[in-house]
Amino acid sequence: MERKRFNCRMIVRIIALLMVAATVPSCSEWEKLGEPLPTSQSRVAISMVINDLGMTFPDGSDENDNPYINYIKERTGLDLRVNIPPQEVYEEKLNVIMASGNLPDLIHTFNPVWFDEYVKKGAFTPLDDYINEYGQDLKKFIPEEAWDRMRYDGKIYGIPSLTDVQGIELMYVRKDWLDVLGKQPPRTLEEYYEVMRAFAKEDPDRNGLNDTMGLILLEDMGRTAPFFGAFGVQLNSWVARDGKLVNGSTLPETKQALAFLAKLYREGLIDPEFPLNRNNAFIEKIENGKVGMFSATWYDTRGPIAASKKKDPKAEWIPLEYPVGPEGHSGVYNKDLIRGYNVVPVGKKHPEEVVKLLNFIVGEGRETLKLGFEGEIWSMENGKMVTDFEEHDKHLYRGIYQSLVDVIDPVMAKARLDSLGDFHLYDNLQMIEQNLIKNEFFGIPTPAMSKYAGHLEELESIFTQIVMGIVSLDKFDSFVEEWYREGGAEVTAEVNQWYEARLSAGGGR
């Protein structure tokens, strides 16, 4: 049976790739896509391959005809032609396009390995001169740290899109349950343990049933970051120890965190079904009032927490300080600074127009593309921004264009998030950003990473087994040995080559 299923998947993938190859525009088709409209004979034609981010267009609109792309065309004077490959085969299509020679003027990718591979092949145009002349807003809003990661041999080969959210997780707790049990919001790891125990054992909802849990987790050790942070580590995040970078998953502190979580599981304080908790099940248990505490995403106040309150008006959720471990550590993982890469293939006639386009998106056009049209999506009332949720959701597709060059803008972010309702979204992000445990490796994935990453992540499945007590805590030591033996040593060596080169050169590649 397994062989048949595998073959079916392969057949589907082959068909998809054939469809991708069939849809790559020929040279003449690219020219047709770029032919000026009869009413805009003087416009420069710019073709672009970008990602739809899973967004959909309202009826009657598509990627080349909607109010936001028309707004960009009008303000830039460019005749834009957008090609959006299917998400499931996006990278394969980029490879087909690069091999075909029928190249667009602009390509956007989220994959640093793809960017690195084609830069080294000499496939992209260096953009320094164009950025200096036409990219003043790009230079203003994108920090040097990000530009540094676009450089190869001193030249810039891509324009980055930044991650505007630096972290994801923070702890939330049912304050009404704390009040019922006479407990204060916990701060230390030991206080967290005591609160979880009370939530699981002392009937905080006062229904007379043994149906509440102290803590809920996701499958594959999801939503555990604050508890590893209490021991000063994060899974798969690189930390400096004795002048070298070491993977957090292999450190003794990770073993200590697993021991703490195993204790919670053994005493019945964690949802016993957590290894089966996919996102929908996870959310449902929170909504249904079975959970007293969990590591939330910064936007869960609009999701399961809001749904919990709607279902039970007595449910009161508040954020907590991150649990502080025995050595005083606390915090969660950070997101990488760079989210995406914009490149211009070698030989294209108008790299300056691509830079002008991206400069417009990050500068003059940023407010409209980020927030939507004023007066239609949002308006100012008594000095505050107010959003029409229905229109906001209907026009989310504008992010397809805006995210080509996203930047960090705290003022706009606060106004936008506050306008979405009293969900403390901006406050949540501020709390997270003040408690990040930085990943010290932020380069392009190394060759060994690309080769071994999948297998090394599979080895970490033993963490769930340790927490559940299926295998003993001592198995962590054999995991570390296996991790290094089966590719981790090679990955670590390459990461430290990058680290040493950065320290000695002060940046760049």
C-alpha positions as CSV (number, residue, x, y, z in Angstrom):
1,M,0.0,0.0,0.0
2,E,2.8,2.5,0.9
3,R,4.5,2.0,-2.5
4,K,1.2,2.7,-4.3
5,R,0.6,5.9,-2.2
6,F,4.1,7.1,-2.9
7,N,3.7,6.5,-6.6
8,C,0.4,8.4,-6.7
9,R,2.1,11.3,-5.0
10,M,4.9,11.2,-7.5
11,I,2.5,11.1,-10.4
12,V,0.6,14.1,-9.1
13,R,3.9,16.0,-8.7
14,I,5.1,15.1,-12.2
15,I,1.8,16.2,-13.7
16,A,2.1,19.5,-11.8
17,L,5.6,20.0,-13.0
18,L,4.6,19.3,-16.6
19,M,1.8,21.9,-16.2
20,V,4.4,24.3,-14.8
21,A,6.6,23.8,-17.8
22,A,3.7,24.2,-20.1
23,T,2.8,27.5,-18.6
24,V,6.2,29.2,-18.7
25,P,5.8,32.1,-21.1
26,S,7.9,31.9,-24.3
27,C,10.0,34.9,-25.4
28,S,7.2,36.1,-27.6
29,E,4.6,35.6,-24.9
30,W,6.7,37.6,-22.4
31,E,6.8,40.3,-25.0
32,K,3.1,40.2,-25.4
33,L,2.6,40.4,-21.6
34,G,4.8,43.5,-21.7
35,E,3.3,45.2,-24.7
36,P,2.1,48.6,-23.7
37,L,-1.6,49.2,-23.6
38,P,-3.0,51.3,-26.4
39,T,-3.6,54.1,-23.9
40,S,-0.1,54.0,-22.5
41,Q,2.3,53.8,-25.4
42,S,5.1,55.5,-23.5
43,R,5.0,53.1,-20.5
44,V,7.9,50.8,-19.8
45,A,6.8,47.2,-19.6
46,I,7.9,45.3,-16.5
47,S,7.1,41.6,-16.1
48,M,7.3,40.0,-12.6
49,V,6.9,36.5,-11.1
50,I,5.6,36.8,-7.5
51,N,3.9,34.7,-4.9
52,D,0.1,35.0,-4.1
53,L,0.7,34.2,-0.4
54,G,-2.4,32.0,-0.5
55,M,-4.6,35.1,-1.2
56,T,-7.6,35.1,-3.5
57,F,-9.0,37.9,-5.6
58,P,-12.6,39.2,-5.5
59,D,-14.9,38.2,-8.4
60,G,-14.0,40.2,-11.5
61,S,-10.5,40.8,-10.4
62,D,-7.1,39.0,-11.0
63,E,-3.5,39.7,-10.4
64,N,-3.2,42.0,-13.4
65,D,-6.5,43.9,-13.0
66,N,-7.6,45.1,-9.6
67,P,-7.7,48.4,-7.8
68,Y,-4.2,48.0,-6.1
69,I,-2.2,46.9,-9.1
70,N,-3.9,49.6,-11.1
71,Y,-2.9,52.1,-8.4
72,I,0.7,51.0,-8.6
73,K,0.6,51.3,-12.4
74,E,-0.9,54.7,-12.3
75,R,1.6,56.1,-9.7
76,T,4.7,54.5,-11.2
77,G,3.9,54.9,-14.9
78,L,4.9,51.3,-15.5
79,D,3.0,48.8,-17.5
80,L,3.2,45.9,-15.1
81,R,2.5,42.3,-16.0
82,V,2.2,39.8,-13.1
83,N,2.7,36.1,-13.3
84,I,1.7,34.0,-10.2
85,P,2.8,30.4,-10.2
86,P,0.8,27.8,-8.2
87,Q,2.0,27.8,-4.6
88,E,2.5,24.1,-4.5
89,V,5.1,24.2,-7.3
90,Y,6.3,27.7,-6.9
91,E,10.0,26.9,-6.6
92,E,9.9,24.3,-9.4
93,K,8.4,26.9,-11.7
94,L,11.2,29.4,-10.8
95,N,13.7,26.8,-11.7
96,V,11.9,26.1,-15.0
97,I,11.8,29.8,-15.8
98,M,15.6,30.2,-15.0
99,A,16.4,27.2,-17.2
100,S,14.2,28.4,-20.1
101,G,15.9,31.7,-20.7
102,N,12.5,33.4,-21.0
103,L,13.1,35.6,-18.0
104,P,10.9,38.2,-16.4
105,D,12.2,41.6,-15.1
106,L,11.6,40.8,-11.5
107,I,11.5,37.5,-9.5
108,H,10.5,37.2,-5.9
109,T,11.4,34.2,-3.7
110,F,11.2,33.4,-0.1
111,N,13.9,30.7,-0.3
112,P,17.4,31.8,0.7
113,V,18.9,28.6,-0.8
114,W,17.4,29.4,-4.2
115,F,18.7,33.0,-4.0
116,D,22.2,31.8,-2.9
117,E,22.3,29.1,-5.7
118,Y,21.6,31.5,-8.5
119,V,23.7,34.3,-7.2
120,K,26.7,32.0,-7.3
121,K,25.8,31.0,-10.9
122,G,25.9,34.7,-11.9
123,A,22.3,34.7,-12.8
124,F,21.3,38.1,-11.2
125,T,22.2,41.7,-12.0
126,P,24.1,43.6,-9.3
127,L,21.9,46.5,-8.1
128,D,24.1,48.9,-6.2
129,D,24.2,51.7,-8.8
130,Y,20.4,51.5,-9.3
131,I,19.7,51.5,-5.6
132,N,22.0,54.5,-5.1
133,E,20.3,56.5,-7.8
134,Y,16.6,55.4,-7.6
135,G,16.2,53.7,-4.3
136,Q,16.3,56.4,-1.6
137,D,13.3,55.0,0.3
138,L,14.8,51.5,0.1
139,K,18.0,52.8,1.6
140,K,16.0,54.7,4.2
141,F,13.8,51.9,5.5
142,I,16.0,48.8,5.0
143,P,18.8,48.5,7.6
144,E,22.4,47.9,6.7
145,E,22.2,44.5,8.4
146,A,19.7,43.4,5.8
147,W,21.6,44.8,2.8
148,D,24.7,43.1,4.1
149,R,23.0,39.8,3.6
150,M,22.2,40.7,0.0
151,R,25.9,41.1,-0.8
152,Y,28.2,38.7,-2.5
153,D,31.8,39.8,-3.1
154,G,30.8,43.3,-2.1
155,K,27.9,43.7,-4.5
156,I,24.2,43.7,-3.8
157,Y,22.2,41.1,-5.8
158,G,18.8,41.4,-4.2
159,I,16.4,43.7,-2.5
160,P,15.1,42.2,0.7
161,S,11.7,42.1,2.2
162,L,11.8,42.2,6.0
163,T,9.9,40.2,8.6
164,D,7.8,42.9,10.3
165,V,7.0,40.6,13.2
166,Q,10.1,39.6,15.2
167,G,8.6,36.9,17.4
168,I,5.5,34.8,17.7
169,E,4.8,33.3,21.1
170,L,3.8,34.6,24.6
171,M,2.0,33.0,27.5
172,Y,-1.7,33.6,28.2
173,V,-3.7,32.4,31.3
174,R,-7.3,32.3,32.5
175,K,-7.3,35.0,35.1
176,D,-10.9,34.0,36.2
177,W,-9.5,30.6,37.1
178,L,-6.6,32.1,39.0
179,D,-9.2,34.2,41.0
180,V,-11.4,31.2,41.7
181,L,-8.4,29.3,43.1
182,G,-6.8,32.2,44.9
183,K,-3.7,32.2,42.8
184,Q,-1.5,35.0,41.6
185,P,-0.2,35.2,38.0
186,P,2.9,33.0,38.0
187,R,6.4,34.2,37.1
188,T,9.0,31.6,38.0
189,L,9.0,28.1,36.5
190,E,8.0,26.7,39.9
191,E,5.1,29.1,40.2
192,Y,4.0,28.0,36.7
193,Y,4.1,24.4,37.9
194,E,1.9,25.2,40.9
195,V,-0.7,27.0,38.8
196,M,-0.8,24.3,36.2
197,R,-1.3,21.7,38.9
198,A,-4.1,23.7,40.4
199,F,-5.8,24.1,37.1
200,A,-5.6,20.4,36.4
201,K,-6.5,19.1,39.9
202,E,-8.7,21.6,41.7
203,D,-11.7,22.0,39.3
204,P,-11.2,25.7,38.4
205,D,-14.4,25.9,36.3
206,R,-16.4,24.5,39.3
207,N,-18.4,22.0,37.3
208,G,-17.6,19.1,39.5
209,L,-15.8,17.2,36.7
210,N,-12.2,16.3,36.1
211,D,-12.1,17.9,32.7
212,T,-9.6,20.8,32.8
213,M,-5.9,20.9,31.9
214,G,-3.1,23.0,33.1
215,L,-1.3,23.4,29.8
216,I,-1.9,22.5,26.2
217,L,0.7,21.9,23.5
218,L,0.7,21.3,19.8
219,E,2.0,18.2,18.0
220,D,5.7,18.0,17.3
221,M,6.5,20.0,20.5
222,G,4.7,23.0,19.3
223,R,4.0,26.0,21.6
224,T,6.8,25.0,24.0
225,A,9.2,27.9,23.3
226,P,8.7,29.7,26.6
227,F,9.6,26.6,28.6
228,F,12.8,26.0,26.7
229,G,13.5,29.7,27.1
230,A,13.3,29.3,30.8
231,F,16.5,27.2,30.5
232,G,18.1,29.7,28.1
233,V,17.7,27.7,24.8
234,Q,15.4,27.3,21.8
235,L,15.1,24.2,19.6
236,N,17.0,24.4,16.4
237,S,18.4,27.8,17.3
238,W,22.1,28.5,17.3
239,V,23.8,29.9,20.5
240,A,27.3,31.0,21.2
241,R,29.2,28.9,23.7
242,D,32.9,29.3,24.3
243,G,33.4,31.2,21.1
244,K,31.6,28.6,18.9
245,L,28.0,28.3,17.7
246,V,26.1,25.2,19.0
247,N,22.7,24.0,18.1
248,G,20.2,24.5,20.9
249,S,18.6,21.1,20.4
250,T,21.7,19.4,21.5
251,L,22.5,21.3,24.7
252,P,22.2,20.0,28.3
253,E,19.7,22.8,29.0
254,T,17.4,21.2,26.5
255,K,17.5,18.0,28.4
256,Q,16.6,20.0,31.5
257,A,13.6,21.5,29.7
258,L,12.4,18.1,28.5
259,A,12.7,16.8,32.1
260,F,10.4,19.6,33.3
261,L,7.8,18.9,30.5
262,A,8.0,15.2,31.3
263,K,7.2,15.9,34.9
264,L,4.1,17.9,33.8
265,Y,3.0,15.1,31.6
266,R,3.6,12.4,34.2
267,E,1.5,14.2,36.7
268,G,-1.3,14.8,34.3
269,L,-0.9,18.6,34.0
270,I,-0.4,18.6,30.2
271,D,-3.1,17.6,27.7
272,P,-2.4,13.9,27.3
273,E,-3.4,14.1,23.7
274,F,-0.9,16.8,22.8
275,P,1.0,14.6,20.3
276,L,-2.2,14.4,18.2
277,N,-3.1,18.1,18.6
278,R,-3.1,19.7,15.1
279,N,-4.1,23.3,15.0
280,N,-7.9,22.8,14.8
281,A,-8.0,20.4,17.8
282,F,-5.7,22.8,19.7
283,I,-8.0,25.8,19.1
284,E,-11.2,23.8,19.8
285,K,-10.0,22.8,23.3
286,I,-9.2,26.4,24.2
287,E,-12.5,27.7,22.9
288,N,-14.4,25.0,24.8
289,G,-13.0,26.1,28.2
290,K,-10.8,23.1,28.9
291,V,-7.5,25.0,29.0
292,G,-6.1,27.3,31.7
293,M,-2.8,28.3,30.1
294,F,-1.0,28.1,26.8
295,S,1.7,29.7,24.8
296,A,-0.3,31.8,22.4
297,T,0.6,33.4,19.1
298,W,0.5,37.2,19.3
299,Y,-2.7,37.2,17.2
300,D,-4.5,34.4,19.2
301,T,-6.4,37.1,21.1
302,R,-8.4,37.6,17.9
303,G,-8.8,33.8,17.5
304,P,-9.2,31.1,20.1
305,I,-9.1,33.6,23.0
306,A,-11.8,35.7,21.6
307,A,-13.8,32.6,20.7
308,S,-13.4,31.4,24.3
309,K,-14.8,34.7,25.7
310,K,-17.7,34.6,23.3
311,K,-18.6,31.1,24.4
312,D,-18.1,31.8,28.1
313,P,-18.4,35.5,29.0
314,K,-16.8,34.8,32.4
315,A,-13.5,33.7,30.6
316,E,-10.9,36.3,31.2
317,W,-7.5,35.9,29.6
318,I,-4.4,37.9,30.5
319,P,-0.8,37.7,29.3
320,L,1.9,36.5,31.6
321,E,5.5,37.3,32.1
322,Y,7.6,34.5,30.5
323,P,8.5,31.7,33.0
324,V,11.9,32.4,34.6
325,G,14.0,29.3,35.0
326,P,16.4,28.3,37.8
327,E,19.3,30.3,36.3
328,G,17.2,33.4,35.6
329,H,16.7,32.7,31.9
330,S,13.5,33.5,30.0
331,G,12.3,34.2,26.5
332,V,11.3,32.8,23.1
333,Y,12.8,32.3,19.6
334,N,13.1,35.2,17.1
335,K,12.1,35.3,13.5
336,D,14.7,35.8,10.8
337,L,15.0,39.5,9.8
338,I,14.7,38.7,6.1
339,R,11.5,37.2,4.7
340,G,11.9,37.5,0.9
341,Y,14.3,38.3,-1.9
342,N,13.7,40.4,-5.1
343,V,16.1,39.8,-7.9
344,V,16.6,41.0,-11.5
345,P,17.9,38.4,-13.9
346,V,21.0,39.2,-15.9
347,G,20.3,40.8,-19.3
348,K,17.1,42.5,-18.5
349,K,16.8,46.0,-20.0
350,H,15.3,47.9,-17.2
351,P,16.7,47.1,-13.7
352,E,16.3,50.8,-12.9
353,E,12.5,50.5,-13.4
354,V,12.4,47.5,-11.1
355,V,14.2,49.4,-8.4
356,K,11.9,52.4,-8.9
357,L,8.9,50.1,-8.5
358,L,10.2,48.6,-5.3
359,N,11.1,52.0,-4.0
360,F,7.5,53.1,-4.6
361,I,6.1,50.1,-2.7
362,V,8.3,50.8,0.3
363,G,7.9,54.6,0.1
364,E,5.1,56.6,-1.4
365,G,2.8,53.6,-1.8
366,R,3.4,51.9,1.5
367,E,0.5,53.3,3.5
368,T,-2.1,52.5,0.8
369,L,-0.7,49.0,0.1
370,K,-0.3,48.1,3.8
371,L,-3.5,49.6,5.1
372,G,-5.8,49.8,2.0
373,F,-7.5,52.8,0.5
374,E,-8.3,55.5,3.0
375,G,-12.0,56.1,3.1
376,E,-12.8,52.6,1.8
377,I,-10.8,50.2,4.2
378,W,-10.1,52.6,7.0
379,S,-10.6,56.2,8.1
380,M,-9.6,58.5,11.0
381,E,-12.1,59.2,13.7
382,N,-11.2,61.4,16.7
383,G,-7.6,61.0,15.9
384,K,-7.7,57.2,15.8
385,M,-7.6,54.8,12.8
386,V,-10.8,52.8,12.4
387,T,-10.9,49.8,10.1
388,D,-13.9,48.4,8.2
389,F,-13.4,44.7,8.9
390,E,-15.5,43.4,6.0
391,E,-13.7,45.6,3.4
392,H,-10.3,44.9,5.1
393,D,-10.8,41.2,4.7
394,K,-12.1,41.5,1.1
395,H,-9.0,43.3,0.0
396,L,-6.3,41.4,1.8
397,Y,-4.9,40.4,-1.6
398,R,-3.1,43.8,-1.7
399,G,-0.5,42.2,0.5
400,I,0.7,40.2,-2.6
401,Y,2.2,43.5,-3.8
402,Q,3.0,45.2,-0.5
403,S,5.0,42.3,0.9
404,L,7.4,42.4,-2.0
405,V,9.2,45.0,0.2
406,D,8.0,44.8,3.7
407,V,9.8,46.9,6.3
408,I,9.6,47.5,10.1
409,D,7.4,50.6,10.8
410,P,6.3,50.6,14.5
411,V,4.1,53.7,14.1
412,M,2.1,52.3,11.2
413,A,2.0,48.8,12.8
414,K,0.5,50.2,16.0
415,A,-2.1,52.2,14.2
416,R,-3.1,49.3,12.0
417,L,-3.2,46.7,14.8
418,D,-5.0,48.9,17.2
419,S,-7.6,49.6,14.5
420,L,-8.5,45.9,14.3
421,G,-10.1,46.0,17.8
422,D,-9.2,45.7,21.5
423,F,-7.1,42.5,21.1
424,H,-3.8,43.9,22.5
425,L,-2.1,42.9,19.3
426,Y,0.5,45.6,19.4
427,D,1.1,45.1,23.1
428,N,1.6,41.4,22.5
429,L,4.3,42.1,19.9
430,Q,6.0,44.5,22.2
431,M,6.2,42.0,25.0
432,I,7.6,39.4,22.7
433,E,10.2,41.7,21.1
434,Q,11.5,42.5,24.6
435,N,12.1,38.8,25.4
436,L,13.7,37.3,22.3
437,I,16.5,34.7,22.4
438,K,18.4,35.5,19.3
439,N,19.4,32.9,16.8
440,E,23.1,33.6,16.2
441,F,23.1,32.0,12.8
442,F,21.3,34.0,10.2
443,G,23.2,33.2,7.0
444,I,22.1,31.3,3.9
445,P,21.5,27.6,4.8
446,T,24.7,25.8,4.4
447,P,25.2,22.9,2.0
448,A,25.1,20.4,4.9
449,M,21.9,22.0,6.2
450,S,20.3,21.5,2.8
451,K,21.4,17.9,2.8
452,Y,20.7,16.8,6.4
453,A,18.1,19.2,7.8
454,G,15.1,17.0,7.2
455,H,16.7,13.9,8.8
456,L,18.0,15.9,11.8
457,E,14.5,17.3,12.4
458,E,13.1,13.7,12.3
459,L,15.6,12.6,15.0
460,E,14.0,15.2,17.3
461,S,10.8,13.2,17.3
462,I,12.3,11.5,20.3
463,F,11.6,14.6,22.3
464,T,7.9,13.9,22.3
465,Q,8.6,10.3,23.4
466,I,10.8,11.6,26.3
467,V,8.0,14.0,27.5
468,M,5.4,11.2,27.3
469,G,7.7,8.8,29.2
470,I,7.8,6.3,26.3
471,V,11.6,6.4,26.5
472,S,13.8,7.5,29.4
473,L,15.4,11.0,29.7
474,D,18.8,9.4,29.2
475,K,17.9,8.8,25.6
476,F,18.6,12.5,25.0
477,D,22.3,11.8,25.3
478,S,22.1,9.1,22.6
479,F,20.1,11.5,20.5
480,V,22.9,14.1,20.7
481,E,25.4,11.5,19.6
482,E,23.3,10.4,16.7
483,W,22.6,14.0,15.7
484,Y,26.3,14.8,15.4
485,R,27.0,11.5,13.7
486,E,24.3,11.7,11.1
487,G,25.1,15.1,9.7
488,G,25.0,17.5,12.7
489,A,28.8,17.6,13.0
490,E,29.1,18.7,9.3
491,V,26.4,21.3,9.8
492,T,28.0,22.6,12.9
493,A,31.4,22.9,11.2
494,E,29.9,24.9,8.3
495,V,27.9,27.2,10.6
496,N,31.1,28.0,12.5
497,Q,33.0,28.7,9.3
498,W,30.3,31.2,8.5
499,Y,30.5,32.6,12.1
500,E,34.3,32.9,12.1
501,A,34.2,34.6,8.7
502,R,31.6,37.1,9.9
503,L,33.6,37.9,13.0
504,S,36.8,38.5,11.1
505,A,35.3,40.3,8.1
506,G,32.6,42.3,9.9
507,G,29.8,41.2,7.6
508,G,29.1,40.3,4.0
509,R,30.0,37.1,2.1
